[in-house]
Amino acid sequence: MIKSAYIHIPFCEHICHYCDFNKMFLKGQPVEEYLHMLRKEMQLTLKQAPTDQLMTIYVGGGTPTSLDEKQLVSLCEAIEEELPFDREKVEYTFEANPGDLSLEKLNVLKQAGVNRISFGVQSFDRDLLKKIGRTHEPEDVFDSIEKARKVGFGNITIDLMYGLPGQTKEQFHHSLQQAFSLDLPHYSSYSLIIEPKTVFYNMMQKNKLHLPSQDLEAEMYEMLMEEMDKHGLNHYEISNFAKVGFESRHNTTYWNNDYYYGFGAGAHSYVNGERIANYGPLKKYIEPLHMNELPRMSVHAVPLNERMEEEMFLGLRKAEGVSFLTFEKRYNHDAKIVFGEQINTLLERGLVEIENDVIKLTHQGKLLGNEVFQSFIGID
């Protein structure tokens, strides 16, 4: 049964230099029509692949809170009227940029049943924020979180980035200390990955992007883990840290390789054994829905070998690792046989360990996580 839904709002008031998500400038876009078609996609999808009750809803982007109050009300009404969920049981998250959330917008979200806010902070260094294309100031973070708390939001998370152009270890340490001063229940922290079709990618092609060395980036990650541990935050996933009980239930759906809906332009779903990608351009997304057809760009029936690969490289992101018993129950195959060669190599290199029939990353494995995950992809 499908227990999670992701809803994509592709509109932004500015475009960050590192972002490769499906997005477009808000100005001049047919926002109301998009929200209407989003509702229609929910209706058509639930008719085709129904569920009894969602346990997580995540509204991301783009910047969902770039919508005005009336548009936010319209979006939240569509979600509540078309998707089955219990306000008392659901984890309902909205992404937001610091500085663009008024008390009025926060009240709209609170009244709609939203109970978790995720702020894209990235850094508390003013110069770095400008360098990566962010428009908020460090002070906006404190102001936005104070407003969110005033309205009644307790479950708040922020994203931080490291490995940014010209970033020093000292700058990242300062951002971490500022983040801890907020005393939040959850933090995410990712290294910068240069993706095609981004400003940074174009700069890199012209040799104009000066990134920290791999060794320095590894030092930043080690410092991140040490500081999070020092502040009592559980390192429950390779890039995520939380107080007990505040782990992201929505993202855990992905790491558990469970099914989820994806609604909106450019959104991805994993439903009943199929990975589905929606059209990204607004016109291509909207046109099929006008004819009561789903805006699917591609549908991929995931074969058994791919599902097993995904189970390994997604599951190893979690601190709890992958249970061989659960794997066998789910796929009727022994992971130690299917991936025997890969597992033995990783054990020899000290990147994974096996305890109580569970495989998980070692400390060194966390530092070389992408290398570990890659080893499970494309196995015949």
TORKOL-4160 file (C-alpha; in steps of 0.2 Angstrom, whole numbers, padded with zeros to 4 digits, m for minus):
380
<pt num="1" X="0000" Y="0000" Z="0000"/>
<pt num="2" X="0006" Y="0018" Z="m0004"/>
<pt num="3" X="0009" Y="0028" Z="0011"/>
<pt num="4" X="0018" Y="0043" Z="0005"/>
<pt num="5" X="0015" Y="0058" Z="m0007"/>
<pt num="6" X="0027" Y="0071" Z="m0014"/>
<pt num="7" X="0020" Y="0086" Z="m0022"/>
<pt num="8" X="0031" Y="0097" Z="m0033"/>
<pt num="9" X="0029" Y="0116" Z="m0035"/>
<pt num="10" X="0041" Y="0121" Z="m0048"/>
<pt num="11" X="0040" Y="0140" Z="m0045"/>
<pt num="12" X="0055" Y="0151" Z="m0038"/>
<pt num="13" X="0058" Y="0169" Z="m0036"/>
<pt num="14" X="0076" Y="0166" Z="m0040"/>
<pt num="15" X="0087" Y="0152" Z="m0046"/>
<pt num="16" X="0101" Y="0145" Z="m0035"/>
<pt num="17" X="0117" Y="0141" Z="m0044"/>
<pt num="18" X="0118" Y="0123" Z="m0039"/>
<pt num="19" X="0100" Y="0118" Z="m0041"/>
<pt num="20" X="0095" Y="0105" Z="m0054"/>
<pt num="21" X="0077" Y="0102" Z="m0049"/>
<pt num="22" X="0063" Y="0106" Z="m0061"/>
<pt num="23" X="0060" Y="0124" Z="m0058"/>
<pt num="24" X="0056" Y="0141" Z="m0067"/>
<pt num="25" X="0054" Y="0159" Z="m0062"/>
<pt num="26" X="0037" Y="0162" Z="m0054"/>
<pt num="27" X="0034" Y="0179" Z="m0063"/>
<pt num="28" X="0022" Y="0177" Z="m0078"/>
<pt num="29" X="0018" Y="0158" Z="m0075"/>
<pt num="30" X="0000" Y="0151" Z="m0075"/>
<pt num="31" X="0000" Y="0147" Z="m0056"/>
<pt num="32" X="m0018" Y="0145" Z="m0054"/>
<pt num="33" X="m0020" Y="0134" Z="m0069"/>
<pt num="34" X="m0005" Y="0123" Z="m0063"/>
<pt num="35" X="m0014" Y="0121" Z="m0046"/>
<pt num="36" X="m0030" Y="0116" Z="m0054"/>
<pt num="37" X="m0021" Y="0103" Z="m0065"/>
<pt num="38" X="m0011" Y="0097" Z="m0050"/>
<pt num="39" X="m0028" Y="0093" Z="m0041"/>
<pt num="40" X="m0034" Y="0084" Z="m0057"/>
<pt num="41" X="m0018" Y="0073" Z="m0057"/>
<pt num="42" X="m0021" Y="0068" Z="m0039"/>
<pt num="43" X="m0039" Y="0063" Z="m0044"/>
<pt num="44" X="m0034" Y="0053" Z="m0059"/>
<pt num="45" X="m0019" Y="0044" Z="m0050"/>
<pt num="46" X="m0029" Y="0040" Z="m0035"/>
<pt num="47" X="m0043" Y="0032" Z="m0046"/>
<pt num="48" X="m0029" Y="0022" Z="m0055"/>
<pt num="49" X="m0019" Y="0017" Z="m0039"/>
<pt num="50" X="m0029" Y="0020" Z="m0024"/>
<pt num="51" X="m0023" Y="0020" Z="m0006"/>
<pt num="52" X="m0032" Y="0020" Z="0011"/>
<pt num="53" X="m0022" Y="0032" Z="0021"/>
<pt num="54" X="m0006" Y="0042" Z="0018"/>
<pt num="55" X="0007" Y="0043" Z="0032"/>
<pt num="56" X="0018" Y="0057" Z="0025"/>
<pt num="57" X="0015" Y="0071" Z="0013"/>
<pt num="58" X="0030" Y="0082" Z="0007"/>
<pt num="59" X="0028" Y="0098" Z="m0003"/>
<pt num="60" X="0044" Y="0103" Z="m0011"/>
<pt num="61" X="0051" Y="0113" Z="m0026"/>
<pt num="62" X="0055" Y="0125" Z="m0032"/>
<pt num="63" X="0049" Y="0135" Z="m0018"/>
<pt num="64" X="0031" Y="0131" Z="m0012"/>
<pt num="65" X="0030" Y="0146" Z="m0001"/>
<pt num="66" X="0034" Y="0158" Z="m0016"/>
<pt num="67" X="0015" Y="0156" Z="m0019"/>
<pt num="68" X="0004" Y="0170" Z="m0012"/>
<pt num="69" X="m0008" Y="0167" Z="0002"/>
<pt num="70" X="m0023" Y="0163" Z="m0009"/>
<pt num="71" X="m0013" Y="0151" Z="m0020"/>
<pt num="72" X="m0007" Y="0142" Z="m0004"/>
<pt num="73" X="m0024" Y="0140" Z="0002"/>
<pt num="74" X="m0029" Y="0133" Z="m0015"/>
<pt num="75" X="m0015" Y="0121" Z="m0014"/>
<pt num="76" X="m0018" Y="0115" Z="0003"/>
<pt num="77" X="m0037" Y="0113" Z="0000"/>
<pt num="78" X="m0033" Y="0102" Z="m0015"/>
<pt num="79" X="m0021" Y="0091" Z="m0005"/>
<pt num="80" X="m0034" Y="0089" Z="0009"/>
<pt num="81" X="m0049" Y="0086" Z="m0002"/>
<pt num="82" X="m0040" Y="0074" Z="m0014"/>
<pt num="83" X="m0028" Y="0064" Z="m0003"/>
<pt num="84" X="m0033" Y="0053" Z="0011"/>
<pt num="85" X="m0024" Y="0057" Z="0027"/>
<pt num="86" X="m0027" Y="0059" Z="0046"/>
<pt num="87" X="m0020" Y="0076" Z="0053"/>
<pt num="88" X="m0016" Y="0067" Z="0069"/>
<pt num="89" X="m0006" Y="0054" Z="0061"/>
<pt num="90" X="0002" Y="0061" Z="0046"/>
<pt num="91" X="0019" Y="0070" Z="0044"/>
<pt num="92" X="0015" Y="0084" Z="0033"/>
<pt num="93" X="0031" Y="0094" Z="0027"/>
<pt num="94" X="0032" Y="0111" Z="0017"/>
<pt num="95" X="0049" Y="0117" Z="0010"/>
<pt num="96" X="0052" Y="0135" Z="0013"/>
<pt num="97" X="0066" Y="0148" Z="0010"/>
<pt num="98" X="0071" Y="0159" Z="0025"/>
<pt num="99" X="0064" Y="0177" Z="0023"/>
<pt num="100" X="0049" Y="0172" Z="0012"/>
<pt num="101" X="0037" Y="0165" Z="0025"/>
<pt num="102" X="0026" Y="0179" Z="0032"/>
<pt num="103" X="0016" Y="0175" Z="0048"/>
<pt num="104" X="0000" Y="0175" Z="0037"/>
<pt num="105" X="0007" Y="0161" Z="0026"/>
<pt num="106" X="0013" Y="0151" Z="0041"/>
<pt num="107" X="m0005" Y="0152" Z="0048"/>
<pt num="108" X="m0012" Y="0146" Z="0031"/>
<pt num="109" X="0000" Y="0131" Z="0033"/>
<pt num="110" X="m0004" Y="0128" Z="0051"/>
<pt num="111" X="m0023" Y="0129" Z="0048"/>
<pt num="112" X="m0021" Y="0116" Z="0034"/>
<pt num="113" X="m0013" Y="0103" Z="0045"/>
<pt num="114" X="0005" Y="0106" Z="0040"/>
<pt num="115" X="0016" Y="0100" Z="0055"/>
<pt num="116" X="0034" Y="0101" Z="0048"/>
<pt num="117" X="0044" Y="0115" Z="0040"/>
<pt num="118" X="0060" Y="0112" Z="0030"/>
<pt num="119" X="0071" Y="0128" Z="0028"/>
<pt num="120" X="0084" Y="0129" Z="0014"/>
<pt num="121" X="0097" Y="0138" Z="0024"/>
<pt num="122" X="0113" Y="0131" Z="0016"/>
<pt num="123" X="0125" Y="0142" Z="0025"/>
<pt num="124" X="0126" Y="0156" Z="0038"/>
<pt num="125" X="0140" Y="0165" Z="0029"/>
<pt num="126" X="0134" Y="0180" Z="0020"/>
<pt num="127" X="0147" Y="0179" Z="0006"/>
<pt num="128" X="0145" Y="0161" Z="0003"/>
<pt num="129" X="0126" Y="0164" Z="0001"/>
<pt num="130" X="0129" Y="0176" Z="m0012"/>
<pt num="131" X="0141" Y="0165" Z="m0021"/>
<pt num="132" X="0129" Y="0151" Z="m0022"/>
<pt num="133" X="0115" Y="0162" Z="m0028"/>
<pt num="134" X="0104" Y="0163" Z="m0012"/>
<pt num="135" X="0096" Y="0179" Z="m0009"/>
<pt num="136" X="0092" Y="0178" Z="0010"/>
<pt num="137" X="0103" Y="0184" Z="0024"/>
<pt num="138" X="0109" Y="0174" Z="0039"/>
<pt num="139" X="0097" Y="0185" Z="0050"/>
<pt num="140" X="0082" Y="0179" Z="0040"/>
<pt num="141" X="0085" Y="0162" Z="0046"/>
<pt num="142" X="0083" Y="0167" Z="0064"/>
<pt num="143" X="0068" Y="0178" Z="0060"/>
<pt num="144" X="0059" Y="0164" Z="0050"/>
<pt num="145" X="0061" Y="0151" Z="0063"/>
<pt num="146" X="0055" Y="0163" Z="0077"/>
<pt num="147" X="0040" Y="0166" Z="0067"/>
<pt num="148" X="0037" Y="0148" Z="0063"/>
<pt num="149" X="0038" Y="0144" Z="0082"/>
<pt num="150" X="0027" Y="0158" Z="0086"/>
<pt num="151" X="0013" Y="0150" Z="0075"/>
<pt num="152" X="0016" Y="0134" Z="0084"/>
<pt num="153" X="0028" Y="0124" Z="0073"/>
<pt num="154" X="0039" Y="0113" Z="0083"/>
<pt num="155" X="0046" Y="0101" Z="0070"/>
<pt num="156" X="0058" Y="0112" Z="0060"/>
<pt num="157" X="0073" Y="0106" Z="0050"/>
<pt num="158" X="0086" Y="0116" Z="0040"/>
<pt num="159" X="0098" Y="0111" Z="0026"/>
<pt num="160" X="0116" Y="0115" Z="0026"/>
<pt num="161" X="0129" Y="0112" Z="0013"/>
<pt num="162" X="0148" Y="0110" Z="0013"/>
<pt num="163" X="0161" Y="0108" Z="m0001"/>
<pt num="164" X="0155" Y="0125" Z="m0008"/>
<pt num="165" X="0166" Y="0135" Z="m0019"/>
<pt num="166" X="0180" Y="0143" Z="m0009"/>
<pt num="167" X="0172" Y="0137" Z="0008"/>
<pt num="168" X="0184" Y="0134" Z="0022"/>
<pt num="169" X="0183" Y="0122" Z="0036"/>
<pt num="170" X="0181" Y="0137" Z="0048"/>
<pt num="171" X="0166" Y="0144" Z="0038"/>
<pt num="172" X="0157" Y="0127" Z="0039"/>
<pt num="173" X="0161" Y="0126" Z="0058"/>
<pt num="174" X="0153" Y="0143" Z="0060"/>
<pt num="175" X="0138" Y="0138" Z="0051"/>
<pt num="176" X="0136" Y="0123" Z="0061"/>
<pt num="177" X="0137" Y="0133" Z="0078"/>
<pt num="178" X="0124" Y="0145" Z="0071"/>
<pt num="179" X="0113" Y="0131" Z="0067"/>
<pt num="180" X="0115" Y="0123" Z="0084"/>
<pt num="181" X="0111" Y="0139" Z="0092"/>
<pt num="182" X="0093" Y="0137" Z="0085"/>
<pt num="183" X="0091" Y="0120" Z="0095"/>
<pt num="184" X="0081" Y="0112" Z="0081"/>
<pt num="185" X="0075" Y="0094" Z="0082"/>
<pt num="186" X="0082" Y="0089" Z="0064"/>
<pt num="187" X="0096" Y="0095" Z="0053"/>
<pt num="188" X="0101" Y="0089" Z="0035"/>
<pt num="189" X="0119" Y="0092" Z="0028"/>
<pt num="190" X="0124" Y="0088" Z="0010"/>
<pt num="191" X="0140" Y="0090" Z="0000"/>
<pt num="192" X="0139" Y="0100" Z="m0015"/>
<pt num="193" X="0136" Y="0090" Z="m0031"/>
<pt num="194" X="0139" Y="0098" Z="m0048"/>
<pt num="195" X="0124" Y="0094" Z="m0059"/>
<pt num="196" X="0122" Y="0097" Z="m0078"/>
<pt num="197" X="0111" Y="0112" Z="m0083"/>
<pt num="198" X="0116" Y="0122" Z="m0068"/>
<pt num="199" X="0125" Y="0139" Z="m0066"/>
<pt num="200" X="0139" Y="0130" Z="m0057"/>
<pt num="201" X="0141" Y="0116" Z="m0070"/>
<pt num="202" X="0143" Y="0130" Z="m0084"/>
<pt num="203" X="0156" Y="0138" Z="m0073"/>
<pt num="204" X="0165" Y="0122" Z="m0070"/>
<pt num="205" X="0166" Y="0119" Z="m0089"/>
<pt num="206" X="0175" Y="0136" Z="m0090"/>
<pt num="207" X="0187" Y="0132" Z="m0076"/>
<pt num="208" X="0179" Y="0146" Z="m0066"/>
<pt num="209" X="0173" Y="0136" Z="m0051"/>
<pt num="210" X="0185" Y="0133" Z="m0037"/>
<pt num="211" X="0180" Y="0119" Z="m0025"/>
<pt num="212" X="0188" Y="0113" Z="m0009"/>
<pt num="213" X="0199" Y="0097" Z="m0012"/>
<pt num="214" X="0191" Y="0080" Z="m0009"/>
<pt num="215" X="0202" Y="0079" Z="0007"/>
<pt num="216" X="0195" Y="0095" Z="0014"/>
<pt num="217" X="0177" Y="0090" Z="0010"/>
<pt num="218" X="0180" Y="0074" Z="0019"/>
<pt num="219" X="0187" Y="0084" Z="0034"/>
<pt num="220" X="0171" Y="0094" Z="0034"/>
<pt num="221" X="0160" Y="0079" Z="0034"/>
<pt num="222" X="0170" Y="0071" Z="0049"/>
<pt num="223" X="0168" Y="0088" Z="0058"/>
<pt num="224" X="0149" Y="0087" Z="0054"/>
<pt num="225" X="0147" Y="0070" Z="0061"/>
<pt num="226" X="0158" Y="0074" Z="0077"/>
<pt num="227" X="0148" Y="0091" Z="0080"/>
<pt num="228" X="0131" Y="0083" Z="0078"/>
<pt num="229" X="0136" Y="0069" Z="0090"/>
<pt num="230" X="0142" Y="0081" Z="0102"/>
<pt num="231" X="0125" Y="0090" Z="0102"/>
<pt num="232" X="0115" Y="0074" Z="0105"/>
<pt num="233" X="0109" Y="0072" Z="0087"/>
<pt num="234" X="0107" Y="0054" Z="0080"/>
<pt num="235" X="0116" Y="0051" Z="0064"/>
<pt num="236" X="0101" Y="0041" Z="0057"/>
<pt num="237" X="0105" Y="0043" Z="0038"/>
<pt num="238" X="0121" Y="0047" Z="0029"/>
<pt num="239" X="0116" Y="0066" Z="0028"/>
<pt num="240" X="0103" Y="0067" Z="0041"/>
<pt num="241" X="0103" Y="0070" Z="0060"/>
<pt num="242" X="0089" Y="0071" Z="0072"/>
<pt num="243" X="0083" Y="0071" Z="0090"/>
<pt num="244" X="0075" Y="0054" Z="0094"/>
<pt num="245" X="0057" Y="0054" Z="0087"/>
<pt num="246" X="0061" Y="0068" Z="0074"/>
<pt num="247" X="0068" Y="0057" Z="0060"/>
<pt num="248" X="0061" Y="0062" Z="0043"/>
<pt num="249" X="0047" Y="0049" Z="0040"/>
<pt num="250" X="0045" Y="0054" Z="0022"/>
<pt num="251" X="0063" Y="0052" Z="0017"/>
<pt num="252" X="0063" Y="0036" Z="0026"/>
<pt num="253" X="0051" Y="0030" Z="0013"/>
<pt num="254" X="0063" Y="0033" Z="m0001"/>
<pt num="255" X="0078" Y="0024" Z="0009"/>
<pt num="256" X="0067" Y="0009" Z="0013"/>
<pt num="257" X="0063" Y="0008" Z="m0006"/>
<pt num="258" X="0044" Y="0009" Z="m0002"/>
<pt num="259" X="0031" Y="0015" Z="m0014"/>
<pt num="260" X="0026" Y="0034" Z="m0015"/>
<pt num="261" X="0016" Y="0045" Z="m0026"/>
<pt num="262" X="0024" Y="0060" Z="m0035"/>
<pt num="263" X="0012" Y="0074" Z="m0041"/>
<pt num="264" X="0017" Y="0089" Z="m0051"/>
<pt num="265" X="0028" Y="0094" Z="m0066"/>
<pt num="266" X="0044" Y="0084" Z="m0066"/>
<pt num="267" X="0039" Y="0074" Z="m0051"/>
<pt num="268" X="0044" Y="0055" Z="m0049"/>
<pt num="269" X="0033" Y="0041" Z="m0042"/>
<pt num="270" X="0037" Y="0023" Z="m0037"/>
<pt num="271" X="0020" Y="0015" Z="m0038"/>
<pt num="272" X="0016" Y="m0004" Z="m0039"/>
<pt num="273" X="0033" Y="m0009" Z="m0046"/>
<pt num="274" X="0034" Y="0005" Z="m0059"/>
<pt num="275" X="0045" Y="0021" Z="m0058"/>
<pt num="276" X="0036" Y="0035" Z="m0066"/>
<pt num="277" X="0042" Y="0052" Z="m0072"/>
<pt num="278" X="0031" Y="0067" Z="m0076"/>
<pt num="279" X="0034" Y="0079" Z="m0090"/>
<pt num="280" X="0044" Y="0094" Z="m0083"/>
<pt num="281" X="0040" Y="0109" Z="m0094"/>
<pt num="282" X="0023" Y="0116" Z="m0088"/>
<pt num="283" X="0015" Y="0116" Z="m0105"/>
<pt num="284" X="0019" Y="0097" Z="m0108"/>
<pt num="285" X="0013" Y="0094" Z="m0090"/>
<pt num="286" X="m0004" Y="0103" Z="m0092"/>
<pt num="287" X="m0009" Y="0097" Z="m0109"/>
<pt num="288" X="m0013" Y="0079" Z="m0106"/>
<pt num="289" X="m0022" Y="0083" Z="m0090"/>
<pt num="290" X="m0034" Y="0094" Z="m0100"/>
<pt num="291" X="m0038" Y="0078" Z="m0109"/>
<pt num="292" X="m0040" Y="0069" Z="m0092"/>
<pt num="293" X="m0024" Y="0059" Z="m0096"/>
<pt num="294" X="m0009" Y="0058" Z="m0084"/>
<pt num="295" X="0006" Y="0068" Z="m0089"/>
<pt num="296" X="0018" Y="0054" Z="m0089"/>
<pt num="297" X="0035" Y="0056" Z="m0099"/>
<pt num="298" X="0041" Y="0038" Z="m0095"/>
<pt num="299" X="0035" Y="0023" Z="m0086"/>
<pt num="300" X="0048" Y="0010" Z="m0081"/>
<pt num="301" X="0043" Y="m0007" Z="m0074"/>
<pt num="302" X="0057" Y="m0011" Z="m0062"/>
<pt num="303" X="0064" Y="m0028" Z="m0064"/>
<pt num="304" X="0069" Y="m0039" Z="m0049"/>
<pt num="305" X="0088" Y="m0036" Z="m0051"/>
<pt num="306" X="0086" Y="m0017" Z="m0051"/>
<pt num="307" X="0074" Y="m0018" Z="m0036"/>
<pt num="308" X="0087" Y="m0028" Z="m0026"/>
<pt num="309" X="0101" Y="m0016" Z="m0031"/>
<pt num="310" X="0090" Y="m0001" Z="m0025"/>
<pt num="311" X="0087" Y="m0010" Z="m0009"/>
<pt num="312" X="0105" Y="m0011" Z="m0005"/>
<pt num="313" X="0112" Y="0006" Z="m0010"/>
<pt num="314" X="0097" Y="0015" Z="m0003"/>
<pt num="315" X="0096" Y="0005" Z="0013"/>
<pt num="316" X="0114" Y="0007" Z="0016"/>
<pt num="317" X="0112" Y="0026" Z="0018"/>
<pt num="318" X="0103" Y="0022" Z="0034"/>
<pt num="319" X="0112" Y="0020" Z="0050"/>
<pt num="320" X="0102" Y="0004" Z="0054"/>
<pt num="321" X="0108" Y="m0003" Z="0037"/>
<pt num="322" X="0101" Y="m0018" Z="0027"/>
<pt num="323" X="0094" Y="m0033" Z="0036"/>
<pt num="324" X="0098" Y="m0049" Z="0026"/>
<pt num="325" X="0082" Y="m0057" Z="0033"/>
<pt num="326" X="0071" Y="m0043" Z="0027"/>
<pt num="327" X="0079" Y="m0043" Z="0010"/>
<pt num="328" X="0076" Y="m0062" Z="0008"/>
<pt num="329" X="0058" Y="m0060" Z="0014"/>
<pt num="330" X="0055" Y="m0046" Z="0001"/>
<pt num="331" X="0064" Y="m0053" Z="m0014"/>
<pt num="332" X="0065" Y="m0072" Z="m0011"/>
<pt num="333" X="0084" Y="m0070" Z="m0013"/>
<pt num="334" X="0099" Y="m0071" Z="m0002"/>
<pt num="335" X="0108" Y="m0054" Z="m0003"/>
<pt num="336" X="0125" Y="m0062" Z="0002"/>
<pt num="337" X="0124" Y="m0073" Z="m0013"/>
<pt num="338" X="0117" Y="m0060" Z="m0025"/>
<pt num="339" X="0130" Y="m0047" Z="m0020"/>
<pt num="340" X="0143" Y="m0059" Z="m0013"/>
<pt num="341" X="0157" Y="m0052" Z="m0023"/>
<pt num="342" X="0153" Y="m0034" Z="m0019"/>
<pt num="343" X="0150" Y="m0037" Z="0000"/>
<pt num="344" X="0167" Y="m0047" Z="0002"/>
<pt num="345" X="0176" Y="m0033" Z="m0007"/>
<pt num="346" X="0168" Y="m0019" Z="0004"/>
<pt num="347" X="0172" Y="m0030" Z="0020"/>
<pt num="348" X="0190" Y="m0032" Z="0015"/>
<pt num="349" X="0191" Y="m0013" Z="0013"/>
<pt num="350" X="0183" Y="m0009" Z="0029"/>
<pt num="351" X="0169" Y="0000" Z="0021"/>
<pt num="352" X="0155" Y="m0011" Z="0028"/>
<pt num="353" X="0152" Y="m0022" Z="0043"/>
<pt num="354" X="0140" Y="m0036" Z="0046"/>
<pt num="355" X="0132" Y="m0038" Z="0064"/>
<pt num="356" X="0117" Y="m0049" Z="0068"/>
<pt num="357" X="0114" Y="m0052" Z="0050"/>
<pt num="358" X="0113" Y="m0034" Z="0046"/>
<pt num="359" X="0125" Y="m0025" Z="0034"/>
<pt num="360" X="0129" Y="m0007" Z="0037"/>
<pt num="361" X="0142" Y="0007" Z="0033"/>
<pt num="362" X="0158" Y="0009" Z="0044"/>
<pt num="363" X="0165" Y="0026" Z="0049"/>
<pt num="364" X="0176" Y="0025" Z="0033"/>
<pt num="365" X="0161" Y="0018" Z="0023"/>
<pt num="366" X="0152" Y="0034" Z="0027"/>
<pt num="367" X="0166" Y="0045" Z="0021"/>
<pt num="368" X="0166" Y="0035" Z="0005"/>
<pt num="369" X="0148" Y="0032" Z="0004"/>
<pt num="370" X="0145" Y="0036" Z="m0015"/>
<pt num="371" X="0159" Y="0023" Z="m0019"/>
<pt num="372" X="0150" Y="0010" Z="m0008"/>
<pt num="373" X="0133" Y="0014" Z="m0016"/>
<pt num="374" X="0140" Y="0013" Z="m0034"/>
<pt num="375" X="0147" Y="m0004" Z="m0031"/>
<pt num="376" X="0129" Y="m0011" Z="m0031"/>
<pt num="377" X="0123" Y="m0003" Z="m0047"/>
<pt num="378" X="0123" Y="m0012" Z="m0063"/>
<pt num="379" X="0125" Y="m0030" Z="m0057"/>
<pt num="380" X="0121" Y="m0043" Z="m0069"/>
